[in-house]
Amino acid sequence: METLNDWLARAEQLHPKNIELGLDRAKEMAGRLGLKFGCPVITVAGTNGKGSTCAMLESILTHAGYRTAVFTSPHLVRFEERLRLKGESVDASKLIASFEVVEKARGNMALTYFEFTTLGILHRMIEEKPDVAILEVGLGGRLDAVNIIDADCAVITSIDLDHMDYLGPDRESIGFEKAGVLRAGKPAIVSDPMPPQSVIDHANAIGADLWRFGADFNVSGDKQQWGWSGRGRRYSGLAYPALRGANQLINAAGVLAALEALRPQLPITAQAVRNGLAMVELPGRFQIVPGEPALVLDVAHNAHAVAALAENLDAMGFFPTTHSVFGVMADKDLAPILARIGPLIDRWYFTDLPTPRAAKAADLQAAWQAQNTRTDASGSVHASPMDALRAAIEHADPADRIVVFGSFFTVGGVLENGTPRLQAKHLSPGG
């Protein structure tokens, strides 16, 4: 019996390209496999906030008593994280069984890694007969393999510039790609407060039931609590979502709109909403790990997400020195990322990542040096995220903070052996 890693290695060899957008192959395979959900499906697209939105949907629906199946990508540490069944990562043996079914049906069709693994995960989800399925789009929307499934409700989170080689040069063209997940007559929840016109136009053109932030649903609140109002329903006195950061309220607003739109199929109580938001967990989204120094983990890897990270770091209070472990894919636009967060970072630890698509640490350092105007900031180059983190710990005082951000590979690289609890060297016993 082959291991899951054997299957994943094989999946990488099935197609000459890592990414080839288009639904023809996946649609053909869906027909062969008979992929059809017997439960409501929520599809989530967007540039940032997809993972948080899926986690909040999952948490509230679980607290309402529904059996959930959630597909997200990429993963932080282990591939099995991509499919959560009733809140737990799928067992590798179950994925292998579904990959075997896909392989049998494939014949000699060339599938990309994402297509093959997505088909396997969708097959497994359907086999598990959940009460509700939540699907996160991998890249774009219109041509992403996830879009072979018709959503009963689609959520579009914030839209910004990312993956422009594939999705187009501006927010309007990217918005059009994301809007491809919307379906005629079905709820289309747009939680971006200022969505591209292309999203609105497409929703109207196909006759989707458009729910817009600020028009069909809204939020209000003070320092202690917040409230949500939608079409004919409101929640007041809600605790802030357990996921930290200013942007999470907008994600939560879209989540409540989606659940309101699906109320006829999936009724939920106010208590499930309260408990679900209060207890939601998602590693690597402005995750603060207590310790000395404090550790912040965030998969922010584009200008929009890094701006939110910078805002959240600013709100944390005073730290004498901020150290940063940073590694990212080679296709990212570094200038706005470095410009936005540069003023907050005193010492950089640039890292190589274990994928050919990643930027080299030395190139990241060169890009940083080219635009750095701070004489008191420094940078160094490291072979892996863990090496970079060790160097940061070595140089940090107990009152400092270390921010690990960028690619999923960067954050995943420091989580490989569990969440690190930091103890600065001179705090160690006998240190």
QUIRADA-V631474 format. One record per residue. RES is the residue in one small letter. OMEGA is omega in whole degrees, -180 to 180 (none if undefined). D_FIRST is the distance of its C-alpha to the first C-alpha in whole Angstrom. Layout:
res->RES omega->OMEGA d_first->D_FIRST
res->RES omega->OMEGA d_first->D_FIRST
//
This chain:
res->m omega->-179 d_first->0
res->e omega->177 d_first->4
res->t omega->177 d_first->7
res->l omega->180 d_first->10
res->n omega->176 d_first->12
res->d omega->180 d_first->10
res->w omega->-178 d_first->10
res->l omega->178 d_first->14
res->a omega->179 d_first->15
res->r omega->-178 d_first->14
res->a omega->-180 d_first->16
res->e omega->-176 d_first->19
res->q omega->-170 d_first->19
res->l omega->-175 d_first->20
res->h omega->-178 d_first->23
res->p omega->-178 d_first->26
res->k omega->177 d_first->27
res->n omega->180 d_first->26
res->i omega->170 d_first->28
res->e omega->-175 d_first->30
res->l omega->-179 d_first->32
res->g omega->-174 d_first->32
res->l omega->-173 d_first->31
res->d omega->-177 d_first->31
res->r omega->-178 d_first->27
res->a omega->179 d_first->26
res->k omega->179 d_first->29
res->e omega->-180 d_first->28
res->m omega->179 d_first->24
res->a omega->177 d_first->25
res->g omega->-180 d_first->27
res->r omega->-176 d_first->24
res->l omega->-178 d_first->22
res->g omega->-177 d_first->25
res->l omega->178 d_first->25
res->k omega->-180 d_first->28
res->f omega->176 d_first->29
res->g omega->-178 d_first->31
res->c omega->176 d_first->32
res->p omega->180 d_first->34
res->v omega->175 d_first->33
res->i omega->177 d_first->34
res->t omega->-177 d_first->33
res->v omega->178 d_first->35
res->a omega->179 d_first->36
res->g omega->179 d_first->38
res->t omega->179 d_first->38
res->n omega->177 d_first->38
res->g omega->-179 d_first->38
res->k omega->-177 d_first->35
res->g omega->179 d_first->33
res->s omega->179 d_first->36
res->t omega->179 d_first->36
res->c omega->-178 d_first->33
res->a omega->179 d_first->33
res->m omega->176 d_first->36
res->l omega->-179 d_first->36
res->e omega->-176 d_first->33
res->s omega->-180 d_first->35
res->i omega->-178 d_first->38
res->l omega->177 d_first->36
res->t omega->179 d_first->34
res->h omega->176 d_first->37
res->a omega->176 d_first->38
res->g omega->-180 d_first->36
res->y omega->174 d_first->34
res->r omega->-174 d_first->30
res->t omega->169 d_first->29
res->a omega->-173 d_first->26
res->v omega->177 d_first->26
res->f omega->176 d_first->25
res->t omega->175 d_first->26
res->s omega->-8 d_first->26
res->p omega->178 d_first->25
res->h omega->179 d_first->24
res->l omega->-176 d_first->26
res->v omega->-176 d_first->23
res->r omega->-177 d_first->20
res->f omega->-177 d_first->18
res->e omega->178 d_first->18
res->e omega->-176 d_first->21
res->r omega->177 d_first->22
res->l omega->176 d_first->21
res->r omega->177 d_first->23
res->l omega->-176 d_first->23
res->k omega->174 d_first->27
res->g omega->-178 d_first->27
res->e omega->175 d_first->24
res->s omega->-178 d_first->21
res->v omega->175 d_first->18
res->d omega->-176 d_first->15
res->a omega->-177 d_first->12
res->s omega->179 d_first->10
res->k omega->178 d_first->13
res->l omega->-180 d_first->13
res->i omega->180 d_first->9
res->a omega->180 d_first->10
res->s omega->177 d_first->13
res->f omega->178 d_first->12
res->e omega->179 d_first->11
res->v omega->180 d_first->14
res->v omega->-178 d_first->16
res->e omega->-180 d_first->14
res->k omega->-177 d_first->15
res->a omega->-172 d_first->19
res->r omega->-174 d_first->19
res->g omega->179 d_first->20
res->n omega->180 d_first->22
res->m omega->178 d_first->23
res->a omega->177 d_first->23
res->l omega->174 d_first->22
res->t omega->178 d_first->23
res->y omega->-177 d_first->20
res->f omega->179 d_first->22
res->e omega->-177 d_first->23
res->f omega->-177 d_first->19
res->t omega->178 d_first->18
res->t omega->179 d_first->21
res->l omega->178 d_first->20
res->g omega->-179 d_first->17
res->i omega->178 d_first->19
res->l omega->178 d_first->22
res->h omega->-179 d_first->20
res->r omega->179 d_first->18
res->m omega->-178 d_first->22
res->i omega->179 d_first->23
res->e omega->-176 d_first->21
res->e omega->178 d_first->22
res->k omega->179 d_first->26
res->p omega->174 d_first->27
res->d omega->-179 d_first->31
res->v omega->179 d_first->31
res->a omega->179 d_first->29
res->i omega->-175 d_first->30
res->l omega->175 d_first->29
res->e omega->178 d_first->30
res->v omega->-180 d_first->31
res->g omega->-174 d_first->29
res->l omega->179 d_first->32
res->g omega->-179 d_first->35
res->g omega->-174 d_first->35
res->r omega->-174 d_first->36
res->l omega->-180 d_first->34
res->d omega->-176 d_first->31
res->a omega->179 d_first->28
res->v omega->-174 d_first->28
res->n omega->173 d_first->31
res->i omega->178 d_first->30
res->i omega->178 d_first->30
res->d omega->-179 d_first->34
res->a omega->171 d_first->35
res->d omega->176 d_first->37
res->c omega->178 d_first->39
res->a omega->176 d_first->38
res->v omega->173 d_first->39
res->i omega->-178 d_first->40
res->t omega->-175 d_first->41
res->s omega->-178 d_first->43
res->i omega->177 d_first->43
res->d omega->-175 d_first->43
res->l omega->174 d_first->43
res->d omega->180 d_first->39
res->h omega->-174 d_first->37
res->m omega->177 d_first->40
res->d omega->-176 d_first->39
res->y omega->-168 d_first->37
res->l omega->179 d_first->39
res->g omega->-167 d_first->43
res->p omega->-174 d_first->45
res->d omega->-176 d_first->47
res->r omega->-179 d_first->46
res->e omega->-179 d_first->48
res->s omega->178 d_first->45
res->i omega->178 d_first->42
res->g omega->179 d_first->44
res->f omega->179 d_first->43
res->e omega->-180 d_first->40
res->k omega->-176 d_first->39
res->a omega->178 d_first->41
res->g omega->179 d_first->39
res->v omega->-179 d_first->37
res->l omega->-180 d_first->40
res->r omega->-179 d_first->41
res->a omega->175 d_first->44
res->g omega->-178 d_first->45
res->k omega->179 d_first->43
res->p omega->177 d_first->43
res->a omega->-175 d_first->43
res->i omega->-180 d_first->43
res->v omega->-176 d_first->45
res->s omega->173 d_first->45
res->d omega->-178 d_first->46
res->p omega->179 d_first->50
res->m omega->-174 d_first->51
res->p omega->173 d_first->48
res->p omega->-180 d_first->49
res->q omega->-178 d_first->51
res->s omega->179 d_first->48
res->v omega->-180 d_first->46
res->i omega->-178 d_first->49
res->d omega->-178 d_first->50
res->h omega->179 d_first->47
res->a omega->-180 d_first->47
res->n omega->-178 d_first->50
res->a omega->-178 d_first->50
res->i omega->179 d_first->47
res->g omega->174 d_first->49
res->a omega->178 d_first->46
res->d omega->-170 d_first->47
res->l omega->173 d_first->48
res->w omega->-178 d_first->48
res->r omega->173 d_first->49
res->f omega->180 d_first->50
res->g omega->179 d_first->54
res->a omega->-178 d_first->54
res->d omega->175 d_first->52
res->f omega->-175 d_first->51
res->n omega->177 d_first->52
res->v omega->173 d_first->52
res->s omega->178 d_first->55
res->g omega->174 d_first->55
res->d omega->-176 d_first->56
res->k omega->-173 d_first->55
res->q omega->-172 d_first->54
res->q omega->180 d_first->53
res->w omega->180 d_first->52
res->g omega->180 d_first->52
res->w omega->173 d_first->51
res->s omega->-180 d_first->53
res->g omega->-179 d_first->51
res->r omega->172 d_first->53
res->g omega->177 d_first->55
res->r omega->175 d_first->53
res->r omega->172 d_first->53
res->y omega->178 d_first->51
res->s omega->178 d_first->53
res->g omega->179 d_first->53
res->l omega->171 d_first->50
res->a omega->178 d_first->48
res->y omega->-179 d_first->47
res->p omega->-179 d_first->43
res->a omega->175 d_first->41
res->l omega->-174 d_first->40
res->r omega->173 d_first->42
res->g omega->-174 d_first->44
res->a omega->-175 d_first->47
res->n omega->-173 d_first->45
res->q omega->180 d_first->43
res->l omega->178 d_first->46
res->i omega->177 d_first->46
res->n omega->-179 d_first->42
res->a omega->179 d_first->43
res->a omega->178 d_first->46
res->g omega->178 d_first->43
res->v omega->-179 d_first->41
res->l omega->176 d_first->44
res->a omega->180 d_first->45
res->a omega->-179 d_first->42
res->l omega->176 d_first->41
res->e omega->-180 d_first->45
res->a omega->-178 d_first->44
res->l omega->-176 d_first->42
res->r omega->180 d_first->44
res->p omega->180 d_first->44
res->q omega->-173 d_first->41
res->l omega->-180 d_first->40
res->p omega->178 d_first->43
res->i omega->179 d_first->42
res->t omega->175 d_first->45
res->a omega->180 d_first->47
res->q omega->178 d_first->45
res->a omega->177 d_first->42
res->v omega->-179 d_first->43
res->r omega->-177 d_first->45
res->n omega->-179 d_first->42
res->g omega->180 d_first->39
res->l omega->-177 d_first->41
res->a omega->-172 d_first->42
res->m omega->-179 d_first->38
res->v omega->178 d_first->36
res->e omega->175 d_first->34
res->l omega->-179 d_first->32
res->p omega->172 d_first->32
res->g omega->174 d_first->33
res->r omega->-174 d_first->36
res->f omega->-179 d_first->39
res->q omega->180 d_first->38
res->i omega->180 d_first->40
res->v omega->-178 d_first->39
res->p omega->180 d_first->42
res->g omega->177 d_first->43
res->e omega->0 d_first->45
res->p omega->175 d_first->45
res->a omega->-180 d_first->44
res->l omega->178 d_first->40
res->v omega->-180 d_first->40
res->l omega->-178 d_first->37
res->d omega->-179 d_first->37
res->v omega->176 d_first->35
res->a omega->-178 d_first->38
res->h omega->170 d_first->37
res->n omega->-171 d_first->40
res->a omega->-177 d_first->44
res->h omega->-180 d_first->44
res->a omega->180 d_first->41
res->v omega->176 d_first->43
res->a omega->178 d_first->46
res->a omega->178 d_first->45
res->l omega->-179 d_first->44
res->a omega->178 d_first->47
res->e omega->-179 d_first->49
res->n omega->178 d_first->47
res->l omega->179 d_first->47
res->d omega->-176 d_first->51
res->a omega->-176 d_first->51
res->m omega->-177 d_first->50
res->g omega->-172 d_first->53
res->f omega->170 d_first->54
res->f omega->-177 d_first->52
res->p omega->-179 d_first->54
res->t omega->175 d_first->51
res->t omega->178 d_first->48
res->h omega->-179 d_first->45
res->s omega->171 d_first->42
res->v omega->-173 d_first->39
res->f omega->173 d_first->38
res->g omega->-171 d_first->36
res->v omega->178 d_first->35
res->m omega->-174 d_first->34
res->a omega->-176 d_first->36
res->d omega->-177 d_first->38
res->k omega->177 d_first->39
res->d omega->-171 d_first->43
res->l omega->-172 d_first->44
res->a omega->-179 d_first->48
res->p omega->179 d_first->48
res->i omega->-177 d_first->45
res->l omega->-179 d_first->47
res->a omega->-175 d_first->50
res->r omega->-172 d_first->49
res->i omega->-178 d_first->48
res->g omega->-179 d_first->49
res->p omega->-177 d_first->52
res->l omega->-174 d_first->50
res->i omega->-180 d_first->48
res->d omega->180 d_first->50
res->r omega->-180 d_first->47
res->w omega->175 d_first->45
res->y omega->-176 d_first->41
res->f omega->-175 d_first->40
res->t omega->168 d_first->36
res->d omega->179 d_first->34
res->l omega->-173 d_first->30
res->p omega->176 d_first->27
res->t omega->-179 d_first->27
res->p omega->-179 d_first->29
res->r omega->-174 d_first->31
res->a omega->171 d_first->32
res->a omega->176 d_first->36
res->k omega->179 d_first->37
res->a omega->-179 d_first->38
res->a omega->179 d_first->41
res->d omega->177 d_first->42
res->l omega->-180 d_first->42
res->q omega->180 d_first->44
res->a omega->179 d_first->47
res->a omega->179 d_first->47
res->w omega->-178 d_first->47
res->q omega->-177 d_first->50
res->a omega->-178 d_first->52
res->q omega->-177 d_first->52
res->n omega->178 d_first->53
res->t omega->-177 d_first->56
res->r omega->-179 d_first->56
res->t omega->-177 d_first->57
res->d omega->-180 d_first->56
res->a omega->180 d_first->52
res->s omega->-180 d_first->50
res->g omega->176 d_first->47
res->s omega->-173 d_first->44
res->v omega->-175 d_first->41
res->h omega->-173 d_first->38
res->a omega->-178 d_first->34
res->s omega->178 d_first->32
res->p omega->-179 d_first->33
res->m omega->176 d_first->32
res->d omega->-179 d_first->35
res->a omega->180 d_first->37
res->l omega->179 d_first->37
res->r omega->179 d_first->38
res->a omega->179 d_first->41
res->a omega->180 d_first->42
res->i omega->-179 d_first->42
res->e omega->-176 d_first->44
res->h omega->-171 d_first->47
res->a omega->170 d_first->47
res->d omega->-178 d_first->49
res->p omega->-176 d_first->49
res->a omega->-180 d_first->50
res->d omega->170 d_first->49
res->r omega->178 d_first->46
res->i omega->180 d_first->42
res->v omega->176 d_first->41
res->v omega->-177 d_first->38
res->f omega->-179 d_first->37
res->g omega->-176 d_first->36
res->s omega->171 d_first->33
res->f omega->178 d_first->30
res->f omega->-179 d_first->28
res->t omega->-179 d_first->32
res->v omega->179 d_first->31
res->g omega->-179 d_first->28
res->g omega->179 d_first->28
res->v omega->179 d_first->31
res->l omega->-173 d_first->29
res->e omega->-179 d_first->25
res->n omega->-178 d_first->26
res->g omega->-178 d_first->28
res->t omega->-179 d_first->32
res->p omega->173 d_first->34
res->r omega->-172 d_first->37
res->l omega->174 d_first->40
res->q omega->-178 d_first->43
res->a omega->-167 d_first->45
res->k omega->-176 d_first->46
res->h omega->172 d_first->49
res->l omega->-179 d_first->48
res->s omega->178 d_first->46
res->p omega->180 d_first->48
res->g omega->-176 d_first->50
res->g omega->none d_first->49
//
